[in-house]
Amino acid sequence: MPFMIISRTFKFDSAHKLPFYEGKCKNLHGHTFKLIVSLEGNIENKSGMIMDFNEVKKIVEQKVLSKLDHAYLNDIIENPTCENILMWIREQLKQEKKLKLKKLVLCETEDCSCEMEI
């Protein structure tokens, strides 16, 4: 069966401040983050899918969104830069063996994001 990549996009709202940064972001502020989770794999014969999008949603909501949405990120991550938040997300999702992670993208604003190939 063909090898493909699928992606599902999520949004969550959180507040943070960057304690080691000199500038506006040193102060408390919030974002509506966009998280894109990409998986890779072969299409299963029977289902015709790499993984059911609803199953991806369930896992990401349980492992990530339930902890980060409407949270103060500094209580979870010491220095919650976009990069450090994404590394934290990767650690949460790596624990789920069903997910064949390919890439994660975290958008802090419409113009600023970081991404990580797994």
C-alpha positions in Angstrom: 0.0 0.0 0.0 1.1 3.6 -0.6 3.1 5.5 2.0 1.6 8.9 2.9 1.6 11.7 5.4 -1.6 13.0 7.0 -2.0 16.0 9.2 -4.5 17.3 11.7 -4.7 20.9 13.0 -5.6 22.0 16.5 -5.9 25.3 18.3 -5.5 26.2 22.0 -5.3 29.4 24.0 -2.6 29.9 26.7 -0.8 32.6 28.5 2.9 32.9 29.3 5.8 35.1 29.8 9.4 34.6 28.8 11.6 35.1 31.9 14.9 35.1 30.1 13.9 37.5 27.3 14.4 41.2 27.2 11.5 42.8 25.4 7.7 42.9 25.5 7.3 39.1 25.7 9.0 39.2 29.2 5.5 40.4 30.4 2.5 38.2 30.8 0.6 37.8 27.5 -1.5 35.2 25.6 -1.8 33.5 22.2 -4.1 31.4 20.3 -1.6 28.7 19.3 -2.1 26.5 16.2 -0.6 23.0 16.4 -0.2 20.8 13.3 0.4 17.1 13.9 1.6 15.1 10.9 1.8 11.3 10.8 3.4 9.0 8.3 2.6 5.5 7.3 1.2 3.0 4.9 -2.5 3.0 4.1 -4.1 0.0 5.7 -6.0 -2.2 3.3 -9.2 -2.6 5.2 -9.7 1.0 6.6 -8.0 2.8 3.7 -6.4 5.1 6.3 -3.0 5.6 7.9 -5.0 6.5 11.1 -8.5 7.7 11.8 -8.5 11.5 12.2 -10.9 11.2 15.2 -8.4 8.9 16.9 -5.6 11.5 16.3 -7.9 14.1 17.8 -8.7 12.0 20.9 -5.0 11.4 21.6 -3.9 15.0 21.1 -6.7 16.3 23.2 -5.9 13.9 26.0 -2.1 14.2 26.0 -1.7 17.9 25.0 -4.7 20.1 24.8 -6.2 19.1 28.2 -3.0 20.4 29.8 -2.2 23.5 27.7 -5.6 24.9 26.7 -6.4 28.0 28.9 -3.3 27.3 31.0 -0.5 29.4 32.3 2.4 27.8 30.4 5.1 28.9 32.9 3.5 26.5 35.4 4.2 23.6 33.0 7.4 24.7 31.1 10.0 26.8 32.8 10.9 28.9 29.8 7.8 28.5 27.4 9.3 29.8 24.2 7.6 28.4 21.0 10.5 26.0 20.6 10.3 24.7 24.2 6.5 24.3 24.1 6.9 22.2 20.9 9.6 20.0 22.5 7.2 19.5 25.5 4.4 18.6 23.0 6.7 16.1 21.3 7.5 14.4 24.6 3.8 14.0 25.4 2.9 12.6 22.0 6.0 10.3 21.7 4.5 8.3 24.6 1.6 7.2 22.4 2.9 4.3 20.3 -0.1 4.4 17.9 1.1 7.8 16.5 3.7 7.5 13.8 4.8 11.1 14.2 6.5 12.7 11.1 6.4 16.4 11.9 5.1 18.9 14.4 4.4 22.6 13.8 3.5 25.1 16.4 2.3 28.6 15.3 2.5 31.2 18.1 1.0 33.9 15.9 -0.1 34.1 12.3 3.5 35.1 11.3 5.7 33.1 13.8 6.1 29.4 14.1 8.5 26.6 14.7 8.6 23.1 13.4 10.2 19.8 14.2 10.8 16.7 12.1 10.5 13.6 14.2 
